Amino acid sequence: MVKWNRVIAFDVVMAILVILLYSPFNLALSPLDPNFIKAALSVICAALIGYQTVKVNAKALKASRAAKRLTAGSSDVSVEDIKLALHEYEKISVVGQLAQSGIAELESAERKRNNLYATIGGKFQEGSLSWQKFTEVVESVTQAVAHNSALLAKRIQTFDVEDYNRMKRGNMGSLFKRNAIPEDLRQEKIYVMEASLNDMRSIISTNERLLLELDKFGVEMGQLEATAHETKNTRMLEEINDLINETKYYR
């Protein structure tokens, strides 16, 4: 949900600032001004205003495209797309903490992936069967986290925060009384929406369990000798794969 009204408001403010700075009826800045300081200030202000305007609009456009790809279930959705979609909800009540957790988990999975690749690469020759076996597990976990985070972003996008807050206020507000919503209907709506929130929390918890398995995997890899503990590590890989399969509940 890109807040285009804020982007438009920002553009309007920038336009007003340009008028104030460069209009002959105001400061009348110009790069051709004989006063060197005013000419330099004119160039600096133009560069800063142009940079900030392009930056804000480009970020909004990028976030909008990412949200569309995510909603459409496009196959080219990237981790960056998921982060951009979640960033849009970071400061929104009710779902803000969920969005922040989703972003943190994606970043954590990326760090752990890079660290584990370095550890595995230090113990096995790249391309060897052992190297392939261990890196495939790491990739499976990081992809599962990304997939779950994408589902989280989609569910946050469809969650009506304003309606949820309106239902939660109940009979405490005069606005609710004017709406004349029956109490049983209000309670049913709250039940459905809180079930959706609990489902989102379950996705967060599942990702945390996956990340925990990567931590355990990292500890074992740090202690692993290339020719030892094969049975123990095979069992650990099986446990990780079982956990990944559990996430199919959300698919």
C-alpha positions as CSV (number, residue, x, y, z in Angstrom):
1,M,0.0,0.0,0.0
2,V,2.0,2.9,-1.3
3,K,0.8,6.2,0.3
4,W,0.6,8.2,-2.9
5,N,-1.1,11.0,-1.1
6,R,2.0,11.6,0.9
7,V,4.2,11.4,-2.2
8,I,2.0,13.9,-3.9
9,A,2.0,16.2,-0.9
10,F,5.8,16.0,-0.8
11,D,6.0,16.9,-4.5
12,V,3.7,19.9,-3.9
13,V,5.9,21.1,-1.0
14,M,9.0,20.8,-3.3
15,A,7.2,22.8,-6.0
16,I,6.3,25.5,-3.5
17,L,9.9,25.6,-2.3
18,V,11.2,26.0,-5.8
19,I,8.8,28.9,-6.3
20,L,9.9,30.6,-3.1
21,L,13.6,30.1,-3.9
22,Y,13.6,31.0,-7.6
23,S,10.7,33.3,-8.2
24,P,11.8,36.9,-8.9
25,F,9.2,38.0,-6.4
26,N,10.8,36.0,-3.6
27,L,14.5,35.1,-3.1
28,A,15.1,35.1,-6.9
29,L,18.0,32.6,-6.8
30,S,19.7,32.1,-10.1
31,P,22.9,30.2,-11.2
32,L,23.6,33.3,-13.4
33,D,23.5,35.7,-10.4
34,P,26.5,38.0,-10.3
35,N,26.7,37.4,-6.6
36,F,28.8,34.2,-6.4
37,I,27.3,33.1,-3.1
38,K,23.7,33.4,-4.4
39,A,24.7,31.6,-7.6
40,A,26.3,28.8,-5.7
41,L,23.4,28.5,-3.4
42,S,21.0,28.4,-6.3
43,V,22.9,25.4,-7.8
44,I,23.1,23.6,-4.4
45,C,19.4,24.0,-3.7
46,A,18.4,22.9,-7.2
47,A,20.6,19.8,-6.8
48,L,19.2,18.9,-3.3
49,I,15.6,19.5,-4.3
50,G,16.0,17.5,-7.5
51,Y,17.7,14.6,-5.7
52,Q,15.2,14.3,-2.9
53,T,12.2,14.5,-5.3
54,V,13.6,11.8,-7.6
55,K,14.5,9.7,-4.6
56,V,11.1,9.8,-2.9
57,N,9.2,9.2,-6.2
58,A,11.5,6.4,-7.3
59,K,11.2,4.7,-4.0
60,A,7.4,4.9,-4.1
61,L,7.2,3.6,-7.6
62,K,9.6,0.7,-6.8
63,A,7.5,-0.2,-3.7
64,S,4.3,0.0,-5.8
65,R,5.6,-2.4,-8.4
66,A,6.9,-4.7,-5.8
67,A,3.5,-4.8,-4.1
68,K,1.8,-5.5,-7.4
69,R,4.2,-8.4,-8.2
70,L,3.6,-9.8,-4.7
71,T,-0.2,-9.5,-4.9
72,A,-0.3,-11.1,-8.4
73,G,1.9,-14.0,-7.2
74,S,4.5,-13.3,-9.8
75,S,7.4,-15.8,-10.1
76,D,10.0,-13.0,-10.1
77,V,9.2,-11.7,-6.6
78,S,12.5,-11.1,-4.9
79,V,13.5,-10.8,-1.2
80,E,13.9,-7.1,-1.8
81,D,10.3,-6.9,-3.1
82,I,9.0,-8.6,0.0
83,K,11.0,-6.2,2.2
84,L,9.7,-3.2,0.3
85,A,6.1,-4.4,0.7
86,L,6.6,-5.0,4.5
87,H,8.3,-1.6,4.9
88,E,5.0,0.1,3.9
89,Y,3.3,-1.2,7.1
90,E,6.1,-0.8,9.7
91,K,4.5,2.2,11.4
92,I,0.9,1.1,11.1
93,S,-0.9,0.0,14.3
94,V,-1.7,-3.7,14.9
95,V,0.3,-5.0,12.0
96,G,3.4,-2.8,12.3
97,Q,5.3,-5.2,14.6
98,L,4.5,-8.1,12.4
99,A,5.9,-6.3,9.4
100,Q,9.1,-5.4,11.3
101,S,9.5,-9.0,12.4
102,G,9.1,-10.2,8.8
103,I,11.8,-7.8,7.6
104,A,14.1,-8.8,10.5
105,E,13.7,-12.5,9.7
106,L,14.5,-12.0,6.0
107,E,17.7,-10.0,6.9
108,S,18.6,-12.7,9.5
109,A,18.2,-15.5,7.0
110,E,20.4,-13.7,4.5
111,R,23.2,-13.2,7.1
112,K,23.0,-16.8,8.3
113,R,23.0,-18.0,4.7
114,N,26.2,-16.0,3.9
115,N,27.9,-17.1,7.1
116,L,27.0,-20.8,6.5
117,Y,28.2,-20.7,2.9
118,A,31.6,-19.4,4.1
119,T,31.8,-22.1,6.8
120,I,30.8,-24.9,4.3
121,G,33.2,-23.6,1.8
122,G,36.0,-23.7,4.3
123,K,35.3,-27.4,5.0
124,F,34.4,-28.9,1.7
125,Q,35.5,-28.3,-1.9
126,E,32.9,-26.3,-3.8
127,G,30.9,-28.6,-6.1
128,S,31.6,-31.7,-4.1
129,L,28.7,-33.9,-3.0
130,S,29.1,-32.8,0.7
131,W,29.2,-29.2,-0.4
132,Q,26.1,-29.6,-2.5
133,K,24.2,-31.5,0.3
134,F,24.8,-28.8,2.9
135,T,24.3,-25.8,0.7
136,E,21.1,-27.2,-0.6
137,V,19.7,-27.4,2.9
138,V,20.8,-23.8,3.6
139,E,19.1,-22.7,0.4
140,S,15.9,-24.6,1.2
141,V,15.7,-22.9,4.6
142,T,16.3,-19.4,3.3
143,Q,13.8,-19.9,0.5
144,A,11.2,-21.2,3.0
145,V,11.7,-18.1,5.1
146,A,11.3,-15.9,2.1
147,H,8.2,-17.7,1.0
148,N,6.6,-17.4,4.4
149,S,7.5,-13.7,4.6
150,A,5.8,-13.2,1.2
151,L,2.7,-14.8,2.5
152,L,2.9,-12.6,5.6
153,A,3.1,-9.5,3.4
154,K,0.1,-10.5,1.4
155,R,-2.0,-11.1,4.5
156,I,-0.9,-7.8,6.0
157,Q,-1.9,-6.1,2.7
158,T,-5.4,-7.5,2.9
159,F,-5.9,-6.9,6.7
160,D,-8.2,-3.9,7.3
161,V,-6.6,-2.2,10.3
162,E,-9.1,0.6,10.5
163,D,-12.1,-1.7,10.5
164,Y,-10.4,-3.9,13.1
165,N,-9.9,-0.9,15.4
166,R,-13.4,0.3,14.8
167,M,-14.8,-3.2,15.8
168,K,-12.5,-3.3,18.9
169,R,-13.8,0.1,20.1
170,G,-17.2,-1.4,20.4
171,N,-19.8,0.6,22.3
172,M,-17.2,2.9,23.9
173,G,-17.5,5.4,21.0
174,S,-20.6,7.3,19.8
175,L,-19.5,6.7,16.2
176,F,-20.0,2.9,16.7
177,K,-23.5,3.5,18.1
178,R,-24.4,5.5,15.1
179,N,-23.3,2.6,12.9
180,A,-25.8,0.4,14.8
181,I,-23.8,-2.8,14.2
182,P,-25.3,-5.7,16.1
183,E,-23.1,-7.0,18.9
184,D,-23.0,-10.5,17.6
185,L,-21.9,-9.4,14.2
186,R,-19.2,-7.2,15.8
187,Q,-17.9,-10.1,17.8
188,E,-17.9,-12.4,14.8
189,K,-15.9,-9.8,12.8
190,I,-13.4,-9.5,15.6
191,Y,-13.1,-13.3,15.8
192,V,-12.3,-13.6,12.1
193,M,-9.8,-10.7,12.1
194,E,-8.0,-11.9,15.2
195,A,-7.8,-15.4,13.7
196,S,-6.1,-13.7,10.7
197,L,-3.7,-12.0,13.1
198,N,-2.9,-15.2,14.9
199,D,-2.2,-16.9,11.5
200,M,0.3,-14.1,10.8
201,R,1.9,-14.6,14.1
202,S,2.2,-18.3,13.4
203,I,4.1,-17.5,10.2
204,I,6.5,-15.4,12.2
205,S,6.9,-18.2,14.7
206,T,7.6,-20.8,12.0
207,N,10.3,-18.6,10.4
208,E,11.9,-18.2,13.8
209,R,12.0,-22.0,14.2
210,L,13.6,-22.2,10.8
211,L,16.2,-19.6,11.7
212,L,16.9,-21.5,15.0
213,E,17.6,-24.6,12.9
214,L,20.1,-22.6,10.8
215,D,21.7,-21.5,14.1
216,K,22.0,-25.2,15.3
217,F,23.3,-26.1,11.8
218,G,25.9,-23.4,12.0
219,V,27.1,-24.6,15.4
220,E,27.4,-28.2,14.2
221,M,29.1,-27.1,11.0
222,G,31.6,-25.2,13.1
223,Q,32.5,-28.3,15.0
224,L,32.3,-30.7,12.0
225,E,35.3,-32.5,10.7
226,A,34.9,-33.3,7.0
227,T,35.0,-37.1,7.6
228,A,33.3,-37.3,11.1
229,H,29.9,-37.2,12.6
230,E,28.2,-38.1,9.3
231,T,25.3,-39.8,11.1
232,K,24.6,-36.9,13.4
233,N,24.6,-34.4,10.6
234,T,22.5,-36.5,8.4
235,R,19.9,-36.7,11.2
236,M,20.1,-32.9,11.6
237,L,19.5,-32.4,7.9
238,E,16.5,-34.6,8.1
239,E,15.1,-32.6,11.0
240,I,15.5,-29.4,9.0
241,N,13.8,-30.8,6.0
242,D,10.9,-32.0,8.2
243,L,10.5,-28.5,9.5
244,I,10.6,-27.0,6.0
245,N,7.8,-29.4,5.0
246,E,5.7,-28.2,7.9
247,T,5.6,-24.8,6.3
248,K,3.6,-26.2,3.4
249,Y,0.6,-25.5,5.7
250,Y,0.9,-21.9,4.6
251,R,1.4,-22.5,0.9
